[in-house]
Amino acid sequence: MTLPDRIGGVALLMLGVAVVIASLGLPAIPGQPVGPAIFPTVLGVALGFSGLIIFAKPERQTADEALSVIGTLRLLSPVAVLILGYFIMESVGFLLTGFLIVLIISLLLRGSVVGSLLLPVVMTVVIYTIFASLLRVPLPAGILSLPW
């Protein structure tokens, strides 16, 4: 384990704790069991847990792999996929864009083909259900809204 890994883990843990503390100050909505603090609290707990994992057992790449062109592309490609998804979401729609984003990132992270096909279906449906049905957030329908 290296010192930068420990520092990164502690930084994530502290960020998670700060997010949870800040979310405790958000006002509750009268009559609503779920308020505006739930998402930042869950995010803060996830950040803190991730920091603990990195602090306890970091996985290190070899220097050759981390500095190679392939390693750099593998590191930047999820960001590029998310940016592309942002630009096509309105016209293509949430369901298809979400499916493509999770599929491509799963394949880029060397997931199995079967898992890379199953994961986007499950994740897109779960995320859509949470935001569109439970939280009533309008998500773009895109080409699925066209009359077939």
Number of C-alpha atoms within 10 A of each C-alpha: 12 9 9 10 18 19 14 16 24 19 17 22 24 16 17 24 19 15 20 22 14 14 19 14 9 13 10 14 11 8 7 8 8 12 13 14 18 16 13 18 20 15 15 24 19 16 22 24 17 17 24 19 16 20 22 12 12 16 9 10 10 8 9 9 11 14 11 11 11 11 15 12 12 15 14 11 16 18 12 12 15 16 12 13 19 13 11 15 18 15 13 18 18 24 21 19 23 21 19 18 19 22 21 18 19 19 14 15 14 10 15 11 11 8 12 19 18 14 16 22 17 12 14 20 14 12 14 20 14 13 13 14 11 9 11 11 12 11 14 17 16 17 15 14 10 7 5 5
